[in-house]
Amino acid sequence: MHCDIDNCLPDSKWFAVWTRSRQEKVAASVLDSLGVPHFLPLKSELRQWSDRKRNVSVPLFSGYLFVRMNKFHDNRLQILKTPGIVGFVGNHTGPLPIPDQQIDDIRMVLAQGVEYSVLPYLEEGDLVRVVRGALTGVEGRLIRTNSVSRLMISIEMIHKSLAVSVSRQDVEPVSMRAA
């Protein structure tokens, strides 16, 4: 369900919810039937089976969808009881809102049909591993010098580091394992 200014409750904000594995579409369908404004960004992927190939729509962000609600007045319990939804994304104070502009920006990219890539969110200082190229398997901290991303490899015992230029698309957080 698309949430326009006209059909959203006052003071409502976007929130992310976690879903069970491959349950994003089921949860979105139930939210739609309940009249809960939500956004499930989808992308088209070519999937191959033993006898055919087919384009299928899959969630852009696996395991997540977005709901629009007023944190203090809406039916959070109804959303949490929705089949496929595990919980809200937030911290010890509860669900944390997502700025409208970020949701609008995702909608714009998808609507324009421009080429995009979904990448892990990396911040300067994150421990990363190179997953493509000549340095595959090398680990270090992601740093940024001017507009260039670099991998800093440190030998802590001697307090020295080596920095090498890397593309953010060629690294992943160390906590993730290559499939």
FENBELVEN-V286130 format. One record per backbone hydrogen bond with DSSP energy under -0.5 kcal/mol. NH is the residue of the N-H (numbers start at 1). CO is the residue of the C=O. E is the energy in kcal/mol with one decimal. If there is no record, write none. Layout:
((NH/CO/E) (NH/CO/E))
//
This chain:
((4/2/-0.7) (7/4/-0.7) (8/4/-0.7) (8/5/-0.6) (12/9/-1.7) (13/69/-3.0) (14/98/-0.8) (15/67/-2.6) (16/96/-0.5) (17/65/-2.8) (18/87/-3.1) (19/63/-2.3) (20/84/-3.0) (23/20/-2.0) (27/23/-2.6) (28/24/-2.4) (29/25/-2.2) (30/26/-2.2) (31/27/-2.7) (32/28/-2.3) (33/29/-2.0) (34/30/-1.7) (35/31/-0.6) (35/32/-1.1) (36/31/-2.6) (37/35/-0.6) (38/1/-1.1) (39/66/-2.6) (41/39/-0.5) (43/58/-3.0) (45/56/-2.7) (47/45/-0.6) (47/54/-3.1) (49/52/-3.5) (54/47/-2.6) (56/45/-3.0) (58/43/-3.0) (58/56/-0.6) (60/41/-3.1) (62/60/-0.6) (64/61/-1.9) (65/17/-1.5) (66/39/-2.4) (67/15/-2.9) (68/37/-2.8) (69/13/-2.6) (69/67/-0.5) (71/69/-0.7) (73/70/-0.6) (74/70/-2.5) (76/74/-1.7) (79/75/-1.7) (80/76/-2.7) (81/77/-1.9) (82/79/-1.2) (85/82/-2.1) (86/18/-2.5) (87/18/-1.0) (89/16/-2.6) (90/88/-0.5) (91/94/-2.1) (94/91/-1.8) (96/89/-1.9) (98/14/-2.9) (102/99/-1.1) (103/99/-1.2) (104/100/-2.8) (105/101/-2.5) (106/102/-1.8) (107/103/-2.4) (108/104/-2.3) (109/105/-2.3) (110/106/-2.4) (111/107/-2.6) (112/108/-2.2) (113/109/-0.9) (114/109/-1.0) (119/117/-0.6) (122/120/-0.6) (125/142/-4.2) (126/123/-2.4) (128/126/-0.5) (128/140/-3.3) (129/172/-2.6) (130/138/-2.6) (131/170/-3.1) (132/170/-1.0) (136/133/-1.6) (137/130/-3.2) (138/135/-2.6) (140/128/-2.2) (141/152/-2.5) (142/126/-2.6) (143/150/-2.9) (145/148/-2.6) (146/144/-0.5) (148/145/-2.6) (150/143/-3.0) (151/164/-3.4) (152/141/-3.2) (152/150/-0.6) (153/151/-0.6) (153/162/-3.5) (154/152/-0.6) (155/160/-3.0) (156/154/-0.7) (158/155/-1.0) (159/155/-0.7) (159/156/-0.8) (160/155/-1.5) (162/153/-2.8) (164/151/-2.2) (166/149/-2.2) (170/167/-1.8) (171/168/-1.0) (172/129/-2.0) (174/127/-2.2) (176/173/-1.5))
//
